[in-house]
Amino acid sequence: MAQPKLSSEKDNRVDFERVESSPQFKKLMENKKKFIVPMTIFFLVFYFLLPISTSYGTFLNTPVFGDITWAWVFAVAQFVMTWVICSIYVKKANTFDKDADQIVNEQIEKGGNA
C-alpha cells in the first residue's frame, strides 16, 4: 500500500508542455538542430560518394599501394568516419542531456512542478 505524501514533500512531476514552451528548451532544440543536420548531411554525402564514384567514374580504381586501390581506402575510411561521427555525437549528446536536465530542474524549481 502506498504511503500518503506529506504536505511538505515537493511534487516533482514534470509538465512537459510547459518545458517545451520555455525559451531554454527552444534554444536547446535549435542547438541540437545546428549540430545534427550538418553531421547528417556530411555522413550521407560521404557514404553515397563511394557507390556513385565507383559507378560513374574510374578514378577510384587507381592503385595506391600495390593492388590496393583508392576505392578500398575510401571504403575503410567510411568505417573510420562512422566511428568518429558516433564518438562525436555521444560526447555532444551528453551535453544536450545535461542541458535538458537543467531545463527540467529549473522549471521544477520555478513552480513546484514544471
ChimeraX attribute file (.defattr): number of C-alpha atoms within 10 A of each C-alpha:
attribute: neighborCount
match mode: 1-to-1
recipient: residues
	/A:1	3
	/A:2	4
	/A:3	5
	/A:4	6
	/A:5	9
	/A:6	7
	/A:7	7
	/A:8	6
	/A:9	7
	/A:10	12
	/A:11	13
	/A:12	14
	/A:13	10
	/A:14	15
	/A:15	13
	/A:16	13
	/A:17	9
	/A:18	13
	/A:19	20
	/A:20	14
	/A:21	10
	/A:22	14
	/A:23	11
	/A:24	17
	/A:25	18
	/A:26	13
	/A:27	11
	/A:28	16
	/A:29	15
	/A:30	12
	/A:31	12
	/A:32	14
	/A:33	12
	/A:34	11
	/A:35	14
	/A:36	14
	/A:37	11
	/A:38	11
	/A:39	15
	/A:40	12
	/A:41	11
	/A:42	12
	/A:43	16
	/A:44	11
	/A:45	11
	/A:46	16
	/A:47	18
	/A:48	10
	/A:49	13
	/A:50	16
	/A:51	13
	/A:52	10
	/A:53	14
	/A:54	13
	/A:55	9
	/A:56	8
	/A:57	10
	/A:58	10
	/A:59	12
	/A:60	16
	/A:61	15
	/A:62	12
	/A:63	14
	/A:64	13
	/A:65	9
	/A:66	6
	/A:67	10
	/A:68	12
	/A:69	15
	/A:70	16
	/A:71	20
	/A:72	16
	/A:73	14
	/A:74	16
	/A:75	14
	/A:76	11
	/A:77	14
	/A:78	16
	/A:79	11
	/A:80	12
	/A:81	15
	/A:82	14
	/A:83	12
	/A:84	12
	/A:85	15
	/A:86	12
	/A:87	12
	/A:88	12
	/A:89	15
	/A:90	12
	/A:91	11
	/A:92	14
	/A:93	14
	/A:94	11
	/A:95	12
	/A:96	16
	/A:97	12
	/A:98	10
	/A:99	15
	/A:100	17
	/A:101	12
	/A:102	14
	/A:103	20
	/A:104	23
	/A:105	16
	/A:106	15
	/A:107	20
	/A:108	19
	/A:109	13
	/A:110	10
	/A:111	9
	/A:112	12
	/A:113	18
	/A:114	20
